């Protein structure tokens, strides 16, 4: 069992936990998300990562019907068009989509972008989110204002 912490942890629900803590099995399966309410305390065998920890997931297509949202039909149709014919969307592809949204809406915080893209894939793209063992670290983001940057990278740490 390992204890991992970071500036932010993205919980399974999509919630961002400031100075969040993960308890994980040796294979990377998350046992527990701990919201420290921003007050992370030192503890034995805790490994801190500078960035955003994201447990591994992918999206798997459940049905092929695609509808477009009222949020911004051009953006929705553009994002979903890139997913046509795909049966699975990896975490890296999801992040790429989030980066595209950040380009369209430079003032939108990453918390909203992650939620919007996830909702778009599920509600309108016909996908279901599946969680897998493994932990990724998102680096190169502006953590002060929670924005993705051109330097934002995804690195598997577990």
N, C-alpha and C positions, 0 to 999 in steps of 0.2 A: 504494500500500500504506500502511496506517495501523496505528499501535500504540495500543491502548486498554487501560486498566487501571481497576480499581475495587476497592473494599473486598472484594468477592467477585465471582467470575465463575462462572457455572454452565456447566460443560463439557457437551458433547454427551451424555456418559454420565450426566449428572445430578449429578456430583460438584461440590462447592463448592470453589473454589480461592481461598483467602484471599490478598488482594492479587494476584489473578491478572491475567494479561496475555493479550490477544488480538491476533493479527496478522490483519488483514482486508484484503480487496481493496477497491477503490474502490466496488464495488456492495454491500458489506456481507457478502460471503461470507467465512466464517472459514477462514483458511489454517492457523492453528496456535493451540492453547491452550497457555499456558505456566504451569506451576505454580511459583511463586516460593517456595513453602513459607513464605509470609508475609513474605518479605524482598524487597520490591520496591525496586529501585534506579532512580535517575533515569537517563534516557537521552534522546538526541535524539529529538524529535518524538513523545514519549509524551504522550497525553492521559489524565489521570486523572479519573474520575467518582466522586462520592460516592454509593454505593449498590451495587446488584447488577446486573451486566451479564448479559443473557440473549440468546443468539442466537435469531433468529426461528424459530418452528416452528408447526405446527398438527397436529391429529389428523384423520385421514381414516378414515371407517368402512370396514372391510374385510369384515365379516359382521354380520348383524343379531342373532345370538343373544346374549342377555345373561344372565349368571349373577351371583349375589351372593356376596360374600366372607364368610368367617367372622370377619373383622376386627371388624366391627360391622354386622350385616345391616341394621339400620334406617338407619344412615348411608350404607352402600353403596347400598341401594335408593333412598334419597332423592337421592343425588348422580347416580346413573345414570338415575333417572326424569327428571331435568332434561335429559338428553341424548337421550332417546328421540325418534326421528324425525329427528335431526340426522345429516347426512352428514359434516359437518366441525365441528371445535371449534377456535376461534381461540386464540391465546395469551392474549388478554384474558379469554375465557370460562374457560380453564384456570385463570388467576389468580383469577377470581371463585370458582371451586370451591375453590381452595386457601384463600381467605379464609373460606369457610364451614367448612372443616375446622378452621381456627384457632379459630373461635368454639366448636366442639364440644370441642376439645382445646386450651385456652389455654396449656398448658405444653409442648406439642409444638413442637420447633424446626422452622423453615421447611425445613431440609434434609430432615427426615422427611416433612413434609407434601408437598413437591414430589414426592418419590419415591413416596409412597403414592398420590397422585392420578394420577400418570403410570401407575403399575402398574395402578391400578383401570381407567383408560380402556383400556389395552392388553389386559390379561389378562381383564377381565370385560366391558368395554363393546364389544369388537370393533373397536377403533380401532388405527391404526398411526401412529406419530409421524413426521412429515415435516419436515425441516430446510429452511429457505429463507434466501436472502440477507437480511440486515438485523440490526440490533442494537438491543435495547431496554434501558432503564435502569429498574430498579425502585427507586423512591425512597419515603421515608416509613416504611420499615420500621425496627424497632429492631435496629440492626446489632450492638449489644453482646451481646444475647442471642438474636439471629436469630429474631425474631418478626415476623409481619405485624401491621400496625395498621390502624385504620380510615382512616388517612391514606396507606396504601400505594397508590402510583400507578405505572402503566406508561407510559413515555414512549419513543417511537421516537427514537433518536439517529442512526441510520444506515440 
